[in-house]
Amino acid sequence: MFGLLLILILMIWAVFYHPSIKETGDLPTKITNKLDQLWNIAQDSIRENKYLRAEKALLTILRVDEKNATAYNRLGILYAKQRAYKDAIECFEIAQSLEPSASSLHNVGLIYYETENYEKAALAFEQALEIEGDLAARYIAYAKVQEKLGRNKKMISALEKAVELEPIPQTLMILSEAYDNAGQEELAIQLRKKATRMLTPNEPAKTPAPAHRGRASSAKFTSREKSLCSRSSGSGFIKQG
């Protein structure tokens, strides 16, 4: 109740309040304190899935600080969670125009992927990787798009880069399946052996059974593999700031 009252007071204050010359000396501190309180309200509300309350807090922040790229990015994540994809894209694009970042571009790519606009998703992921190319999850997300577009060489190349950056069992198994379906069985077997050794370091390595050969020639991501793409921020969206 106190949080909602604070938001209402700040909204009225932001629209109607005009400080006198005497008061302007204290204004930055007053605004900073109120914005900090609003950020806390927004963060707590997002964690508790109180989306309307979080949206009001973020919009109030943007009334006071209209060039706050972080607030736009969080608002985009909030809309994306509610499947309001058009609004989410708009927020991420504004955040990107205010403060270019890989996270905003990655988030735009995820939205385009969800809405099956794979060409735009690929472009957004490529731009994100140009800015920040040291996260395995970005390459896995890019590989998923290339899979949808039927570009298997690019998919495998992206997965190889992901393994190079983060050689953990999950990424190794994703790449091994891609190799299997591309007919590179020896490479697939080597990766599965390596993944098995990492999972059971004190036991003799056993070669897992190869992927079923009756499938199409592109690797299909399992639910476990898809979840790896989302590890950056729970829902897959990357927080900025």
KARAFEN-V808891 format. One record per residue. N is the residue number from 1. PSI is psi in radians with two decimals (none if undefined). OMEGA is omega in whole degrees, -180 to 180 (999 if undefined). BURIAL is I if it has 9 or more other ideal C-beta (glycine too) atoms within 8 Angstrom, else O. Layout:
BEGIN
n->N psi->PSI omega->OMEGA burial->BURIAL
n->N psi->PSI omega->OMEGA burial->BURIAL
END
This chain:
BEGIN
n->1 psi->-0.76 omega->179 burial->O
n->2 psi->-0.70 omega->-180 burial->O
n->3 psi->-0.79 omega->180 burial->I
n->4 psi->-0.68 omega->179 burial->I
n->5 psi->-0.71 omega->179 burial->O
n->6 psi->-0.75 omega->179 burial->I
n->7 psi->-0.80 omega->-179 burial->I
n->8 psi->-0.80 omega->-180 burial->O
n->9 psi->-0.77 omega->-178 burial->O
n->10 psi->-0.63 omega->178 burial->I
n->11 psi->-0.79 omega->179 burial->I
n->12 psi->-0.74 omega->-180 burial->I
n->13 psi->-0.73 omega->-178 burial->O
n->14 psi->-0.58 omega->-177 burial->I
n->15 psi->-0.75 omega->-169 burial->O
n->16 psi->-0.32 omega->-173 burial->O
n->17 psi->2.26 omega->176 burial->O
n->18 psi->1.84 omega->-175 burial->O
n->19 psi->2.55 omega->175 burial->O
n->20 psi->2.94 omega->-179 burial->O
n->21 psi->-0.65 omega->-179 burial->O
n->22 psi->-0.64 omega->-173 burial->O
n->23 psi->-0.29 omega->-172 burial->O
n->24 psi->-0.42 omega->179 burial->O
n->25 psi->-0.57 omega->-179 burial->O
n->26 psi->-0.16 omega->-171 burial->O
n->27 psi->-0.84 omega->-179 burial->I
n->28 psi->-0.73 omega->180 burial->O
n->29 psi->-0.74 omega->179 burial->O
n->30 psi->-0.79 omega->-179 burial->O
n->31 psi->-0.77 omega->-179 burial->I
n->32 psi->-0.77 omega->180 burial->O
n->33 psi->-0.75 omega->-179 burial->O
n->34 psi->-0.70 omega->179 burial->I
n->35 psi->-0.68 omega->177 burial->I
n->36 psi->-0.75 omega->179 burial->O
n->37 psi->-0.70 omega->180 burial->I
n->38 psi->-0.66 omega->177 burial->I
n->39 psi->-0.76 omega->179 burial->I
n->40 psi->-0.73 omega->179 burial->O
n->41 psi->-0.80 omega->-179 burial->I
n->42 psi->-0.82 omega->-178 burial->I
n->43 psi->-0.81 omega->179 burial->O
n->44 psi->-0.70 omega->-178 burial->I
n->45 psi->-0.67 omega->178 burial->I
n->46 psi->-0.76 omega->179 burial->I
n->47 psi->-0.60 omega->-178 burial->O
n->48 psi->0.13 omega->-179 burial->O
n->49 psi->0.52 omega->175 burial->O
n->50 psi->1.35 omega->-168 burial->O
n->51 psi->-0.69 omega->-179 burial->I
n->52 psi->-0.75 omega->179 burial->O
n->53 psi->-0.74 omega->179 burial->I
n->54 psi->-0.74 omega->180 burial->I
n->55 psi->-0.76 omega->179 burial->I
n->56 psi->-0.74 omega->180 burial->I
n->57 psi->-0.79 omega->-179 burial->I
n->58 psi->-0.70 omega->178 burial->I
n->59 psi->-0.60 omega->178 burial->I
n->60 psi->-0.70 omega->175 burial->I
n->61 psi->-0.74 omega->-178 burial->I
n->62 psi->-0.39 omega->173 burial->I
n->63 psi->-0.67 omega->-178 burial->I
n->64 psi->-0.71 omega->-177 burial->I
n->65 psi->1.44 omega->-171 burial->O
n->66 psi->-0.13 omega->179 burial->O
n->67 psi->0.48 omega->-179 burial->O
n->68 psi->1.70 omega->-176 burial->I
n->69 psi->-0.64 omega->-180 burial->I
n->70 psi->-0.72 omega->179 burial->I
n->71 psi->-0.71 omega->177 burial->I
n->72 psi->-0.68 omega->180 burial->I
n->73 psi->-0.76 omega->179 burial->I
n->74 psi->-0.65 omega->179 burial->I
n->75 psi->-0.66 omega->176 burial->I
n->76 psi->-0.74 omega->177 burial->I
n->77 psi->-0.73 omega->179 burial->I
n->78 psi->-0.80 omega->179 burial->I
n->79 psi->-0.67 omega->180 burial->I
n->80 psi->-0.68 omega->178 burial->I
n->81 psi->-0.50 omega->-179 burial->O
n->82 psi->0.14 omega->180 burial->O
n->83 psi->0.43 omega->173 burial->O
n->84 psi->1.24 omega->-168 burial->O
n->85 psi->-0.63 omega->180 burial->I
n->86 psi->-0.81 omega->178 burial->O
n->87 psi->-0.65 omega->180 burial->I
n->88 psi->-0.82 omega->180 burial->I
n->89 psi->-0.75 omega->180 burial->I
n->90 psi->-0.77 omega->180 burial->I
n->91 psi->-0.77 omega->-180 burial->I
n->92 psi->-0.67 omega->-180 burial->I
n->93 psi->-0.65 omega->176 burial->I
n->94 psi->-0.78 omega->178 burial->I
n->95 psi->-0.73 omega->-180 burial->I
n->96 psi->-0.67 omega->180 burial->I
n->97 psi->-0.55 omega->-180 burial->O
n->98 psi->-0.69 omega->-175 burial->I
n->99 psi->1.54 omega->-177 burial->I
n->100 psi->2.24 omega->-179 burial->O
n->101 psi->2.67 omega->178 burial->I
n->102 psi->-0.58 omega->-177 burial->I
n->103 psi->-0.72 omega->178 burial->I
n->104 psi->-0.76 omega->180 burial->I
n->105 psi->-0.71 omega->178 burial->I
n->106 psi->-0.74 omega->-179 burial->I
n->107 psi->-0.67 omega->175 burial->I
n->108 psi->-0.73 omega->178 burial->I
n->109 psi->-0.71 omega->179 burial->I
n->110 psi->-0.67 omega->179 burial->I
n->111 psi->-0.81 omega->179 burial->I
n->112 psi->-0.61 omega->177 burial->I
n->113 psi->-0.79 omega->-180 burial->I
n->114 psi->-0.58 omega->-179 burial->O
n->115 psi->0.20 omega->174 burial->O
n->116 psi->0.47 omega->174 burial->O
n->117 psi->1.33 omega->-167 burial->O
n->118 psi->-0.58 omega->179 burial->I
n->119 psi->-0.80 omega->179 burial->O
n->120 psi->-0.63 omega->177 burial->I
n->121 psi->-0.77 omega->-180 burial->I
n->122 psi->-0.75 omega->-180 burial->I
n->123 psi->-0.76 omega->180 burial->I
n->124 psi->-0.75 omega->179 burial->I
n->125 psi->-0.68 omega->179 burial->I
n->126 psi->-0.74 omega->179 burial->I
n->127 psi->-0.67 omega->178 burial->I
n->128 psi->-0.72 omega->-179 burial->I
n->129 psi->-0.54 omega->177 burial->I
n->130 psi->-0.62 omega->-180 burial->O
n->131 psi->-0.76 omega->-176 burial->I
n->132 psi->1.73 omega->-175 burial->O
n->133 psi->0.57 omega->-177 burial->I
n->134 psi->0.33 omega->177 burial->O
n->135 psi->2.15 omega->-180 burial->I
n->136 psi->-0.66 omega->-177 burial->I
n->137 psi->-0.58 omega->178 burial->I
n->138 psi->-0.74 omega->-180 burial->I
n->139 psi->-0.61 omega->178 burial->I
n->140 psi->-0.72 omega->177 burial->I
n->141 psi->-0.74 omega->178 burial->I
n->142 psi->-0.67 omega->178 burial->I
n->143 psi->-0.67 omega->179 burial->I
n->144 psi->-0.70 omega->179 burial->I
n->145 psi->-0.76 omega->-180 burial->I
n->146 psi->-0.60 omega->175 burial->I
n->147 psi->-0.81 omega->-180 burial->I
n->148 psi->-0.57 omega->-179 burial->I
n->149 psi->-0.05 omega->179 burial->I
n->150 psi->0.36 omega->-179 burial->O
n->151 psi->1.41 omega->-171 burial->O
n->152 psi->-0.60 omega->179 burial->I
n->153 psi->-0.75 omega->179 burial->O
n->154 psi->-0.64 omega->178 burial->I
n->155 psi->-0.85 omega->-179 burial->I
n->156 psi->-0.71 omega->179 burial->I
n->157 psi->-0.74 omega->179 burial->O
n->158 psi->-0.71 omega->179 burial->I
n->159 psi->-0.63 omega->177 burial->I
n->160 psi->-0.69 omega->178 burial->I
n->161 psi->-0.67 omega->178 burial->I
n->162 psi->-0.74 omega->179 burial->I
n->163 psi->-0.67 omega->178 burial->I
n->164 psi->-0.71 omega->-179 burial->O
n->165 psi->-0.61 omega->-175 burial->I
n->166 psi->1.41 omega->-176 burial->O
n->167 psi->1.16 omega->178 burial->O
n->168 psi->2.86 omega->-176 burial->O
n->169 psi->-0.70 omega->-177 burial->O
n->170 psi->-0.83 omega->-179 burial->I
n->171 psi->-0.63 omega->178 burial->I
n->172 psi->-0.73 omega->-179 burial->I
n->173 psi->-0.61 omega->177 burial->I
n->174 psi->-0.82 omega->-179 burial->I
n->175 psi->-0.65 omega->-180 burial->I
n->176 psi->-0.67 omega->178 burial->I
n->177 psi->-0.66 omega->178 burial->I
n->178 psi->-0.74 omega->177 burial->I
n->179 psi->-0.77 omega->-179 burial->I
n->180 psi->-0.84 omega->-176 burial->I
n->181 psi->-0.28 omega->176 burial->I
n->182 psi->0.05 omega->178 burial->I
n->183 psi->0.17 omega->-180 burial->O
n->184 psi->1.21 omega->-170 burial->O
n->185 psi->-0.61 omega->-179 burial->I
n->186 psi->-0.77 omega->178 burial->O
n->187 psi->-0.69 omega->180 burial->I
n->188 psi->-0.76 omega->-180 burial->I
n->189 psi->-0.74 omega->180 burial->I
n->190 psi->-0.76 omega->-179 burial->O
n->191 psi->-0.69 omega->179 burial->I
n->192 psi->-0.66 omega->176 burial->I
n->193 psi->-0.75 omega->-179 burial->I
n->194 psi->-0.75 omega->179 burial->I
n->195 psi->-0.71 omega->-180 burial->I
n->196 psi->-0.71 omega->178 burial->I
n->197 psi->-0.67 omega->-180 burial->I
n->198 psi->-0.60 omega->-179 burial->I
n->199 psi->-0.60 omega->-179 burial->O
n->200 psi->1.29 omega->-172 burial->O
n->201 psi->-0.40 omega->-177 burial->O
n->202 psi->0.07 omega->-180 burial->O
n->203 psi->2.66 omega->176 burial->O
n->204 psi->2.44 omega->-178 burial->O
n->205 psi->2.29 omega->174 burial->O
n->206 psi->2.36 omega->-178 burial->O
n->207 psi->2.04 omega->177 burial->O
n->208 psi->2.69 omega->180 burial->O
n->209 psi->2.45 omega->179 burial->O
n->210 psi->2.78 omega->179 burial->I
n->211 psi->2.60 omega->-179 burial->O
n->212 psi->2.24 omega->-173 burial->O
n->213 psi->-0.11 omega->-176 burial->O
n->214 psi->-0.06 omega->-177 burial->O
n->215 psi->3.00 omega->176 burial->O
n->216 psi->2.92 omega->-172 burial->O
n->217 psi->0.29 omega->174 burial->O
n->218 psi->2.53 omega->-177 burial->I
n->219 psi->2.31 omega->178 burial->I
n->220 psi->2.20 omega->-178 burial->O
n->221 psi->2.28 omega->176 burial->I
n->222 psi->2.99 omega->-180 burial->O
n->223 psi->-0.64 omega->178 burial->O
n->224 psi->-0.72 omega->-179 burial->O
n->225 psi->-0.68 omega->178 burial->I
n->226 psi->-0.62 omega->-178 burial->I
n->227 psi->-0.47 omega->179 burial->O
n->228 psi->-0.56 omega->180 burial->I
n->229 psi->-0.32 omega->-174 burial->I
n->230 psi->0.06 omega->-171 burial->I
n->231 psi->-0.31 omega->-176 burial->O
n->232 psi->-0.65 omega->-180 burial->I
n->233 psi->0.75 omega->174 burial->I
n->234 psi->-1.14 omega->-177 burial->O
n->235 psi->-0.03 omega->-175 burial->O
n->236 psi->-0.41 omega->-179 burial->I
n->237 psi->2.46 omega->-174 burial->I
n->238 psi->2.21 omega->-179 burial->I
n->239 psi->2.45 omega->-180 burial->I
n->240 psi->2.25 omega->177 burial->I
n->241 psi->none omega->999 burial->O
END
